[in-house]
């Protein structure tokens, strides 16, 4: 199966430009580090580097900063359940992506006007959270018109099973670090 048609996302927690260059150009990055506060100048330099190298970059959980610093979009994590006003001053190609772990969280993301929803965990993973599996994943997604991204436990052995899902892409935290 060819995975070129899918969007692929991975999470990063630092601004290391050397690591970004190692990834395939089709990989989208989500800058997610809730413990470190980056200064705006660092973020601007990193966003400019990503754009110069044709890499899409999303900022986690800060819509205002993502818009102001010219990120490609914002990532709204599952724990953020607040209504968010995105329509104020959003540029044309600004994407809003977010994650959910159950049908209730998918409904919250739908109300937040999320463009693409990451559903996890699809397969068993190191966090030992009970995986959804193919059937439950498809049941969660079937009644929504949103674009869905599979996340959680994806590896070389089970990657081919993604063709059983109605998804627009997949995401991984450790997969790409191991197999890149």
Buried (B, 14 or more C-beta within 10 A) or exposed (E): EEBEEBBBBBBBBEBEEEEBEEBEEBBBBBBBEEEEEBEEEEBBEBBEBBBEEEBBBBBBBBBEBBBEBBBBBBBBBBEBBEEBEBEEEBEEEBBBBBBBBEBEBBEBBBEBBBBBBBBBBBBBBEEEEEBBBBEBBBEBBEEBEBBBBBBBBBBEEEBEBBEEBEBBBBBBBBBBBEEE
